[in-house]
Amino acid sequence: MTEQTDAQLMRQASPDAFAELYRRHAPAVYDWCRRHIDWAAADLTAETFAQAWLGRRRFRDERDGSALPWLVGIARNLLRESARRDRIETRARVKLGLPLDLAAEDGYADVEDRLSPRNALARALEELPAHELRALELRVVDELPYSDVAERLAIRPAAARLRVSRALRRLALTTPKEEL
């Protein structure tokens, strides 16, 4: 049986046919991408094939059955669009007075870490007075009734309720709602 052309595979529009097209041309598309944007070649190759799959019905056989020129054209368009977006974002950062390289600026590298709700909760827990934190742990984590919390802390049940209540109020004031 003779091997099908890329055009025949594209007309089939099946996952198996497209997988064969990928096996044939992924190395060449990757090499093209690596020559143009080495650090993102794998991502650009993946996006090229994703766009090719989505646009497979638009394929026109203009190269004796080969889809490689079409695939490289998709990669070129993706790279051009990415460069255009980067220019727009850079102009916006300049207009707003923001640093052009966020990772290089002091204070920006850990911004996601500082804004994470989970980290905010951890910091809020660290700031609780020890007696409130212990009461909260016994009641919420260990799921003990207030009478047992009071017994373990050698205080009255009303005092145990008060400590847990104060701890929860402090947490509510200092952490995003979705974490509580």
C-alpha positions, 0 to 999 in steps of 0.5 A, a space after each residue: 500500500 502506498 503512503 498517503 500524502 499530507 493532503 489525503 491525511 488532512 481530508 480524512 480529518 481524523 485524529 489518527 490521520 492527524 497524528 501521522 501528519 504530526 509524526 511526519 512534520 513535528 521535527 521540521 516545524 520544531 527546527 523552524 521554531 527553534 531557529 526563530 525563537 529558541 526558548 519557546 520552540 516547543 510551545 510554538 510547535 505545540 500551538 502550531 499543531 493545535 491551530 492546524 487541527 482546529 483549522 484543518 478544514 481550511 487546508 489547501 493542497 498547494 505543494 504537491 500534497 505536502 502540509 509542511 509549508 502550511 504548518 510553517 505558515 501557521 507557526 510564522 503567523 503565531 510568532 508574528 502575533 506574539 511579537 505584536 502582543 509583546 509590543 502592545 504590552 511593552 508600550 502599555 507598561 511604559 505608559 503606565 510607568 511599570 517596569 519592563 521586566 517584572 522578574 528583574 525588579 525587586 519586589 515583583 518576583 514573589 508577588 504571586 506568593 505574597 498575594 496567594 490566599 493560602 499564604 495570606 491565611 498562613 501569615 494570619 495564623 502565624 499572627 494569632 496569639 498563641 492561646 487563641 491559635 491553640 483553642 482554634 486548633 483544638 476546636 476546628 482541626 481536632 473538632 473537639 467540643 468546647 467542653 473538651 477544649 476548655 478542659 485541655 486548656 484548663 479554662 472555662 467553656 465560655 473562655 474557650 468559646 471566646 478564644 475561638 471566636 476571637 481567633 476566627 474574627 481576626 482571621 476573617 479580617 485578615 484573609 480573603 473570604 474564599 480561604 475561610 
